[in-house]
Every structure is written in structure tokens, then in C-alpha cells.
Amino acid sequence: MYLLPSALIAVKLALRARFGSIAFWLVVILCVAAWMSGQFSGRQPATVALDVGLSLIRIVLPVLGVLMLQELFSREFERRYFLASLAYPRPRYHFLLGRLAALVGLLAILLVVLAAALAAIVVWVGQGYGQATPVSLGLPYWFTIAFILLDLFVLLALGTLLAVVASTPSFVIVGTLGFMLIARSFSAIIALLWQDGWLVSNAETYSNSLGLLSYLLPDLGALDVRMIALYGQMGLLPGDWPWLIVSSLAYAGGFLALAVWALNRKRFA
């Protein structure tokens, strides 16, 4: 209840920043990309359409989230709107968490809309063709979407921290997207080096060095569990998926705690 005023203001600011129109065109682009990719696949059109659609969702939603973070936080400080938004007799974290909650809610709604649109396109593309390994648009599919939302929440938590401490709005984009690329790729690179050690010299040393990142960064690459939806087998879900959820939420909580601490200590000119 205490966060509701900040959340409502954040929703209005996001809509003023054309969140609705951007979301509409994202749905259109997703449908067109998934349909066209399915048409170019001769053997497994539904699987290819679903794979391309999920990849597009995992790329565009973080970018949109970072742009909205800029509008809700970085622009607030840059344009000195904080003179009004932080003047009310309430803790600063109400401002921070309220706006983040509104952004997460808007992106979650958009994710559900994108997921429903993608499922409809996949069903349409797959009509009249029986695949040997049909896709699953039931529980495995929505399990995959839930993991995408968790991945997005971690990135938004980091982006919120950067928006509070960064001196320029562009650093929020560079820092968050750079973090996303590293956190999503380092585990796959380690697995590749263990499997094909001939790719680089001293592959074991290189792999062990990259393994240190697992103690510093969340393994966002492991949150990509689309295989269970692409092949309809829940057995393809990582065995340690409960730990992945807990560790990702712990990282997000740590980022948010640092963001609240930094905002409370921030001195505005």
C-alpha cells in the first residue's frame, strides 16, 4: 500500500514514454519473426518458430526494461525531478521499490502477452505437419516463461542499482547489457572448453579462470530452459533448478539492497 503512489506515477511515466506503442510493435515483430522462421524450416517449423520467438523475447525485453529504467530513474535525477518526487515525507526506498515494482509488473504483463502471441503463431505454423518431437505449449512452456521473467528481474535489479549510482544515463545501458552478456554466456563457454579443449591453448587453465565468475555472477545462461518446451520433456530441466531460482533471487535481493543503501546515502546537488 505504501508503494502504490510511486508505482502509479511510474506507470504514468512509462506510458508517457510510449511503453504501450513499443509493446504493440514488439508483439507485431515477434509474430512476424516467428512465422517467417517457421516458413523457412522444412522439417520442424513449430520448433524453429518457438526457438526464434523465445530468443527474441530474451533479447528485447531486457533492452526495453533498461530504457524504461533510464526514464524512471536516470532522467529523474538528470532533470532534477527528484526535487518533487523525494520531497514527500516518506522513506526514499518507497520511491525506488515502487517504481521498480511498477516496471516489473508492466514487463511481466508484456511477457505474458508475447508468450500467448508466440504460442498462437507456433500452433498456426505447426498445423498440418506432424513433427517427430512436437513442441509443448503447456506446463513446460510456461515454466520456460517463468524462468525468463526471473532472468529479467535480476537484470532490472542490477539496472536499478546502476541507475542510482551512475553519473550518466548511458552507463545504465552499457553496464546492464554488458552484465547480461557475461552472465548468460560464461557457463556455456566453460562447458564448450571442457568438451572441446583443442579450441584454445591451456584450455583447463582458461576454464578454471572463467569458473571464478560463478562465485561473482548469477548463471543467467542456466535460466534458459527452453529445451523442455521445444522437445516437450521436463526431464531436460536442470537438476539444480531450485538452487538456480534461489541464487538468482538472492543476487536480485542483494542488488536491490545496495540500490536502497546507495539512494539513502546519495547527496543531491
Beta strands, then each sheet from edge to edge (+ up, - down):
end
